């Protein structure tokens, strides 16, 4: 078993970064080479803007290369809950942004000729308990009526053609949702940004910033550059240089395992629908098949802000138990990969984007960034170029999390609370 992201291990790394020390004067500097930062840099470079991209590790290192591979339409909450929390207009703008982002990813894949196995497979949100059926049915009806007529409710009997398990009691099908190989997409967008003229430095974390006439100086271990504007696209991996954002974000670890490739018979006996799947527990699991038919199965196996080999091992063992609870037919199937990563969560789980502390930012995707981040990268680029209507999250207030200074000490307490709720009928 490899303790490495399947997405990283099965894609060709970006190899066109600049080996020389960081230097130069730019119109815009982007910090973070995940989907947000990569598409911001690509969009700016396409528009003739002189742009630099700084990445602390390698392209796609963080959540963009460590997620479950889902590109799901809509956001985590029911539309009614979002409307009550955000207001009618903002709730609709946010919902459209998720759909528009999947459309944008599809266009980028086609335009830039990125071979990343993009596919509109649809998503099923599965009722894990009989008591969850009524709530999910009502959510499906509301979504169909308000924002997505293509959504539909599948009964437990309907599910037998989708997922072979006694663990589920019905589900909402979102046909617009998609999937892809996340590592190949990240490296492909990096190649496209480079081809359009972006200067990309990997392995150069920003260690300091200071104001200079008409902009900022960003310092890294190998050198520094100046830029008139800065885009911050680091989410859960935001460095201490930007403490304002760390006080508003809670990094939460999420863990994933991937089996050996399943045979056609094993696929037919587990997930013949070949979609994205999530369940309805508070500490939810998500799963899908990879392009080579591995079962990829993930979740927040432990509420922690740490992901390393020790936590990955224990979390991987728990995830395997959870997978076998749903699919005992996989008991003899080996696990080939086990990895973790950090998710940047806001207190209310809705993302934030705007301008603060001298930077343009988008973060706080709260576990739903794989689909939205590409769209927000384009939005940040357009904001940097002066467009006033580019930000679908404009006006979302973002107070600091009480008693939080960047290290979320309270996560184990939160995890215990949600585990107790999941034990109720």
N, C-alpha and C positions, 0 to 999 in steps of 0.2 A: 504494500500500500504506500502511495506517495502522499506526503504531507505538503501538497502543492495544489493550487487552483487548476482544475481541469482546463479552464479557459486559457490560462497562461501556458500550460504544458502542451496544448495541442494547437497552438497558433505560432506563426513565424513572427518573432519580435521585430518591432520597428528598429531599423538600423541606419536611419539617415540623420540622426541627431548630430549636433555640433560637438566635436571632441575638444575644441579649443576652450579656454576660459571664457566665462560669461563677460560680455562687454557690449558696448554700443548704446545708441540713443534711438528710442522707438516711439511710435505714436501710442501704442498700447502694449502693456505687458500682461500676459495671462499667467496666473499661478495655479497649477494643477492640471495634469494631463489625463483626467477622466473624460467621460463623454461631454460634460458641460464645457470644460476648458478646450477640449479638442475641437468641438464644433464652433466655439467662439473664435478660436484661432483660424480655423478654416474659413469661416464666413468673413472675417476681417481681411484675411489675405486675398480672398476672391475679389473683395471690393477695392483692392489696391492700398489697403492700410498697412503700414510697416509694423509688424507685430512679432513679439517674442513670446515663447511659451516656456515656462520654467516648471520642471517636475522634480520632486524630491527623490523619487525612486526611478521607476521606468514607466513608460506609457501604459495606462490602464492598470497600474499597480493596486489602487484602492478598490472602492466599492464597484467601480465599473468592470473590474476583472475578477470579482469575487462573489458575484450575486447568483441568483437562481436561474437567470436566463429568460425571465418573463418580460414581455412588453405588453402590459395589461391596460386596456382602456378603462376610463373612469378612475376615481380615487378610492381610498380605502373605505370611506364612510358611505352610508346611504345618502342619496341626494337630499333628502329632507333634513338630515343631520347637518350636512354641509350648508344648506340654505339657512338653517337656524343659526349656525355659528358665524357664517361669513356674510349673509345677506344674499338676496336673489341674484343680483348681477354678478357678484364675485364668485358665487358657487357655480354659475353657468360658465363663466369665463374659465375657471379652473378645470371643469369637466371637459370643455372643448380643447383646452391645452393638452390634456392627456391624449385625446384622440388625434389632435393635429400633430403631436410629436411622433406617433407611430407612422402617420402619413409622411412626415418629414424624413424619418429614418428610411422608409421604403424608397423615397426619392433619392436620398444620398447614396444608398446602396446601389441603385441603378445608375445614377450619374457618374459616380466615382468607380463603378465596376468593382465593388467590394464583395468578394466571395465569402459570405458569412452565414449561409444557410438561413436567410430570412424567410419566414413563412407565416402566413395568417392562419394559425392553428386554432385560435379561440381559447378562451379560459373558462373553467368551471370552478365556481365557488361552492364548495360542498358542505352540506349540513352534517355536522359531526354528531349531533344528538337529535332525537325526535323533538325535543323542546325548541330546537333552532329552526324547524321547518316553517312555522308560521311567520316568524320574523323575516326569513329570507324570501318567502313567497311574497310578502308585502313589499319588500325591497325590490324584487323583480318587477312587480306591477308598477311601482313608482318610477323605476328607471325607464320602463317601456313608455310610460305616459309622459314623462318629463324631458328625458334627454337622449334615450337610445331605443328606438322602436325595434331594433334587431335583437335585443336581449330577450331571453325566454326562460321559463321555468321547466326543469326536467324532474319528473317524479323518480322515486327510487327504482321503479321498473325501467324507466327510460335510461337510467344510469348504467344498466347492465351492458349496454353497447359501448360505454365510455370508460368505465373503471370497474374492475372485477374485485369487489371488496364488500364485506358486510358492514363496514365501518360508517357508511354514509347513507343518508335518508332522503336525498334529493339535492338539487343544486341549481344555481343560476348560470346559464350559459351566456357569455359575452363573445359573440362571433368575431368582433373587430380585433380582438387581442391577437398578438403575434409573438414570435420567438425567433431567436437567432443565436449564433455563436458569438459570445460577447468579446472574447479575446481577438478574434479575427476582425470584428467590427472596429474595436478600438485601434488596433494597429493599422487597419485600412484607412480610418479617418485621419490618423497621424500622417500616413503617407500622402494623403490628399492635401492636408494642410501644408506639408512641406513642399509638395509639388506646386502649390499655389503661391508659395513664397514665404511662409512662416518660418522664423528661426526657432528651432526647438533644442533646448538643453535638458537632457535627462540627468539624474543623480546630482541635482543642484537645488537643495532646499533653500528657501528664503530664510535667512537668519537675522536680517535686520532690514528696516526701511526708514528712510528719512526724507522729509520734504526738501525739494530743491526748486529753484525758480521754474515755474511752469510744469511742475510734476513731482515725481518721486524717484528716489534712488533705491533700488533693491539690491541687497548684498547676499551673495551665496558663498560657499566655501572656495569656489574657484575664481570669483571676481564679482563685478557688479555691473548693472546697466541702469539707464534712466529711461523713464517713460512718462508721457504726459497724462496717461490714464492707466489705472490698474484694475484688472478683473480678477476677483478672488473666487476660485472654483474648487475648493478643497474639502468642503463638507465635513465629515467626521474626522478627517485627517488634517484639519486646520491647525497650523503651528501656533505656539504661544505668542509669536509676534503679533497675532491678531486676536488678542484676548477678548475683545468686545464680542466676537462671534462665538468663542468658546463658552462664554457665560450664557449663551442662548441656545446652544446645541448640547445634546446628550449623546455621546458616542456609545452605541450598544452593539455588542458582538453578535454576529449571526454566523451559523455554521452549516456546512454542507458536506454530504458524502456522495460519491458516484460509484456505482457498481461496475463490474466488468460489462462489456457489451452483452445485451440479452439476445437470445435466439428469437426468431420470428414466433415460435411457439410460446416463449416466455412473455413476449410483448402481448400476444393475444390473450394470455392468461392474467394480465395485470392492468395495462392501460391501452386497450385497443383503440381508444379515441385519439390518442397521441396529441393531447392538448396540454396547456398549462393548467395545473390543478392547485388549489389552496383549500384548506379546511376552515371551519368557522370558530375554532377555539380562540380564546384570548391569546394564548401562546401558540400561534398557528404553525402548521407545517405547510410547505409548498413542494411540489414535485413536478417533473416532466421527463421526457426522454431527450437525450442529447442527439446530435446528428448521427452518431454511431450507435444509437440505441442503448446507451447506458441509462439506468434509472438514476436521475439526479434528485436527491431528497434533502431538504434543508429546513431550518427553523432556528428560533432562539432557544437553543437547548439549555443555555444558562444565561441569566441576566448579569452581564459583566461588560466592562469597558475594555477588556483585554482579549486579544486573539494571538496565541502563540502555540507552539507544538503541544505543550502540556494541556492547555485548554482545548485544543483541537482534538486530542486523543480522547479525553473524557467525554466531550460533546459528541464526537463521532460515534462512540459506543452507545450513548443515549439515543442518537438519531437512528442508529440501526435497529434498536429495540422498538422505536416508534414506527419505523418503516415496516417491521415484521408484524406489528400489531395491526396494521392495515393490510399487509400483503404477506401472510405467512408462507405463501407459495415461493417466496424468494429466500427462504431460510438457508439454502445451500449455495446462494450466489455470493461470490466474493466482492469485497469492497476494494476498489482500485485507488480511489482518491478520497482524501479528507482534508478540508481546509476551512478557514474562517476569515472573517473580515469585519470591518466596523461600518455601522449604519449611523448616519447623522439624523437624530430625531429632535423635533421641536416639542414643546410641552403639549401642544394640541394636535400634533402629528400632521399639520399642514405645512407645506414648504414656504420659504420666504425668498424674496428677491428685491433688490433695490439698490440704493446708494447709502453708504454709511462709512464713517471713519476714513474718508478719502478714497474708497474703492467702490466699484460696482460688483455686486455679489449675487449668487444664487446658491442656496443650500438648504439643509433641513428636509431632504426628500423623504425621510422617515420610512425607508424600506420600499419606496415606490419610485426611485429615481432612474432606474434603467430606461424607462420609457420617456419620462418628462425631461431628463437632463439634456438630451440633444436639442430639444425645442428651446430650453432655457439658455443653452449656449448661444443659439442664434439670437435670442432676445437680448442677451447681454451685449453681444456684438453690435446690434442695432442701437442699443442705448448708448454705447460708446461712440457711435457715429451720429448721435444727436436726435434719434427718433424718440418722440415723446410718448408714443402709444404702443411701444414694443413689449411692455412688461405686463403679462396677465395677472401677476401677483401684486401689482401696484396698490399701495395703501393698506396692506396687511400689517397691523401693528405687531411688534415683536419685542415684548418685554423680556428681560433676563429671567432665567429660572431662579426662584428664590433659593438662597443658600448654596448656589452652584457656582463654583469658580473654575470649572473646566474638568474636574475629576468627579464624575457622578457617583459619589459614595452611597447613594440611596438606592441604586439599582437592585441589589439583592432583596431589599424590602419590597420593592415594586414587583419583582419576580415572584416572591412568595404570595403576595396578594392575588396575582393573576392565576397562579397555579391552584390556589384554593378555590377561585371562582370556577376554574375548569373542572374541578372535582364534583361540582354540584350537578344534579340531573339536568 
